[in-house]
Amino acid sequence: MISVSGMMYRMKRNAAGLANICILSTAVLVTISSTVSLYAGSRDLLNQAYPMDVNVSCYVDPQQTGENAFDPDKVKTAVLDHAAGNGLTVENEFINYGILLTVRQERANVFSEEREDINEAIVVSVISLEDYNRNLNEEDRISALSKGEAYAEDSERMLLDQEQISLCGMDYRIRRMPEEWMERKTMQIAYEKESSVIEQDFHMIHLAVATRQELMDLADHVNAKRNTSAGENLLQVKYRYLFDLNGEEEQILKFSSTLLDSLAQNVSMQAVTVGDIYTDKAFWESMYASLLFIGVFIGVIFLLAAVLIIYYKQISEGYEDRERFEILQKVGMSRKEVKKVITAQILQVFFLPLALAAVHIAFAFSIIRRILSILGLVNVTLFIGCTVASILIFALAYGIVYYLTARTYYRIVYGS
């Protein structure tokens, strides 16, 4: 009776204060765990964005022919010449063509393009096996496909081996892609899986058609059904040329800063982008270090606010409980029994906000993960580890605050 009535009394008296402590604790955990995750994962983010040192990419219009047609050899020649001019050598080249489609399933194994309800869409990533194999040594290459065949990896395991499917009007016979193939670094690079945000939230189908021409034919087939007069953009094929550099850091930085201008002078390419790990390294590290500082600063402010509320609550409760302590002793309870009851109540009331803050973090985990994925962090394991570590460290700090404020409380209540 004493324990229940005492807890009801404490909860009614301290509901607003406990709610504020819970909110502040949640804010501390969210800011600290998020910014620490970003900072700790900055190296992973950089490696995911740049699996190789330099990434040259552009979108190719499959309908362009003749002099206006895209020539990948010119791109490669321009890069090699620019590297040689800066005293560098190009290594581990990787050339890839691919397209990304959003489709809906009309009926079994029949998929048409989805342009409206993106939430219900299936994302299909298609590459050319011909170009993929060209990057590898003969012993690492994947067995070739016949025309009309396609290797497939389906995150929902909806497509079965040797099935016939229709993708936007193009027919393919499916050959299941073994899991060990998808785990290869080269396959991860080809599909941009490691740095892809959409991998986390969408039903994904990865296809590899036999040749680059079949990839272009698929893009042409999709474009033929698009209504360009209504403002729909044509589907373009993404060309990517990735490579590592060997040379002095000063020469590499000079090469990276002038590569885009060199390509613009030598190659007619629309919407070309050039990224390199050397230029972005300092920017990313400084940005995430700044976010970490801001997160820690805000976290400390929230923590101090929570400590002040806790201290004030302990002091005010101490003066209130001193009279109740004396009454309980007068009705026959021993000092030891009264102390045991009050200590149990204080512990429960004190640590309930921390427990509920952890519950809030658990429910908010999904949306926080999505926000971090927009910032580039797709390593969920790292985020979980940083969140758990933040909760444990905060619980330790919270316990120290309890120990210090409880001493003041008992001094008020018991006089010693």
BELRA-V799578 format. One line per field, one symbol per residue. ss: DSSP state (a for helix, b for strand, c for the rest). phi: phi as a letter, one per 40 degrees, with the letter a starting at -180 (. if undefined). psi: psi as a letter, one per 30 degrees, with the letter a starting at -180 (. if undefined). A space follows every 10 residues. Layout:
BEGIN
ss=???
phi=???
psi=???
END
This chain:
BEGIN
ss=caaaaaaaaa aaaaaaaaaa aaaaaaaaaa aaaaaaaaaa caaaaaaaac cccbbbbbbb cccccaaacc caaaaaaaaa aaaaacccbb bbbbbbbbbb bbbbbbbccb bbbccccaaa cbbbbbbbaa aaaacccaaa ccccccccbb bbbbcccccc cccbbbbccb bbbbbbccaa aaccaaaaaa cccccccaaa acbbbbbbbc caaaaaaaaa aaaaaccaaa ccccccbbbb bbbbbbccaa aaaaaaaaaa aaaaaacccc ccbbbbaaaa aaaaaaaaaa aaaaaaaaaa aaaaaaaaaa aaaaaaaaaa aaaaaaaaaa ccccaaaaaa aaaaaaaaaa aaaaaaaaaa aaaaaaaaaa aaaaccccca aaaaaaaaaa aaaaaaaaaa aaaaaaaaaa aaaacc
phi=.ccccccccc cccbdccccc cccccccccc cccccccccc cccccccccb cbcbbbaabb ccccbgcccc bccccccccc cccccbgbbc bfcabababb bbbbccadgb bbcbbbcccc cbcbbbbccd cccccbcdcc ccdcbccgba cbbbccfccb cgcbbbbfgc cbccbccdcc cccccccccd cfccbcccdc bbcbbbbbcc bccccccccc cccccccccc gccccbccbb bbabbbiccc ccccdccbcc cccccbbcbc fcbbbacccc dccccccccc cccccccccc cccccccccc cccccccccc cccccccccc chccdccccc cccccccccc ccdccccccd ccccdccccc ccccchcbcc cccccccccc cccccccccc cccccccccc ccccga
psi=eeeeeeeeee eefgeeeeee eeeeeeeeee eeeeeeeeef geeeeeeeei flekjkllkk jffklbffkk jfeeeeeeee eeeefghlkk lhkjkkkllk kklljeajgj klkjfdiffg lkkkkklkee eeffflleff lkklllkflk kkkkfghekl kglkljjhfk kkkkjkkkef effkeeeeee ghefgkeffe fljkkkkjle leeeeeeeee eeeffkiffg gklkklkkkk jkllkjakee eeeeeefgee eeeeefkjkk hkkkklfeef eeeeeeefee eeeeeeeeee eeeeeeeeee eeeeeeeeee feeeeeeeef gfkleeeeee eeeeeeeeee feeeeeeeee eeefeeeeee eeeeffjgje eeeeeeeeee eeeeeeeeee eeeeeeeeee eeefg.
END
